[in-house]
Amino acid sequence: MNETMVTVVGNAASAVEAKKTASGHPVARLRLATTVRRYDGERGGWTDAYTSFYTVWAFRALAENLAASVVVGEPLLVRGRLRVQQGEHEGKRWTSAEIEATAVGHDLARGTSSFHRVTRVVPAGERAASP
């Protein structure tokens, strides 16, 4: 497999949009903003440079937990598969950077959080996924 795995530190730039797929599985989406900070020797301090935005996708249990745990502005760490796409629409070029999350958590360097384990009931006829 030649997947590009990344870990991105940033802030939730949008509310989590949660829904179900056609087959009934949970999916969630949010925008993650990450701003580069640079030391400005002339000013003698740190300054913001540019901000990059990523669309973060989560599926199944991660999607449900993301929707129940994250609000706009919260500091996050996101780990997952990076996918960058480019194209053209009506004469304008576009670039899209998406992360299919495998893990999402609050950035504890910038605040505190409280963990609550979720117990899920597996419907009859459906086998639980292996850890």
N, C-alpha and C positions, 0 to 999 in steps of 0.2 A: 504494500500500500504506500502510495506517495501522497498522503494527506498532509497538509500544513497545519500543525497544531500550534495554537497561540494562547497566551495568557495576557489579557488586557485589563488594565486598571483604569477606572473612570467613574462617571456618575450616570445614573439613570436619567436620560434626557427626555423620556416620554413615559406615560403611564403604560403599564403592562396590558396588552390586549390579549385576552384569553378567549379561546373558542374550542370547538371540537371538529375533528376532521370528518369527512363523510362516513368513515368507518367507526366514528364515535370516540376516537382517541384524543386526549387533550393536547393542545398546541398553544404556545404563548409567544408573543413577540414584543420586543421593546427596543428603543434606540439607546445606545451607549455613547456618551461623549467623553473623549479623553484629550486633555489639553497639555501640550508640551510646555514645560517651564524651563527658562534659561536664566543664568546669572548675568546680570547687566552690570559690568564693572564700572561704567560711568555713573550709574545711579547708586551703585553699592548695594544692590539687592536683587531678588528674584523677580522675574516678570513673565507673564503669559505670552507664549508665542502663537501657535496656531492650534485649532481644535479639529480632531478627526472624529467622524461619526460612524458607528457600526450598527447594523441591524442584527439583533441577537434573536435567534430562534431557539426555543426549548420544546421538548416533546414529552408526553406521558407524565410521569410523576414529577419530573423537574419542572414541567410547565405549570402544573397545579401548585407546586410549592413556590415557584417564582411569583405567580399571580397573588398568592396569599401573603407574600413576604416583602415585596419591593414596591416603593413609591417613588415618584419623581424626585430627583435631587440626591438620593442616597448613594453613597460611595460603594462601588462594587468591584469585585474581581470576577472576570469571566474567562473560563477555559473552554476551548472547543476547536472545531475545524473551521479554518478560514477559507472563504470562497470569494474571490474578486472577479467581477464580471464587467465587461465594457461593451458598449454598443452605441448605436446612433438611432435617434428618433427625430423625425421631421427636421433633419439637417443639424441637429445638436448632438454632440457626443456626451455620453454619460458613463459614470463608473459607479459600481455598487460593491460595497464591502459588507459581507455577511459572516456571522459566526454561528455555527450550529453548536450550541452549548452542550458540554458534557458535565460542567459544574459551574455554579454561580454562588457567590457568597458576599457578605458585607465585608468591606475593608476595615478590619479592626484597628488599623493604624490611625484611623480617623474617627472612631467612635466605638460604642459597645453594641452588642447584639445578644439576643437570647434564643437558644436553640430549643425547638420542640419537635420531638420525633413524631412522625405521622404513621399511624397504623392503618393499613388499607385492607379492605375486605375483598378477596378475590372471588368474582362471580363463579357460580357453578359452571363447569365445563371449560374454564379458562385457567391455564397453568401459570403460576407465579414465575416471573423471570428470575434467573439465577443471579446472585450478587456478583 
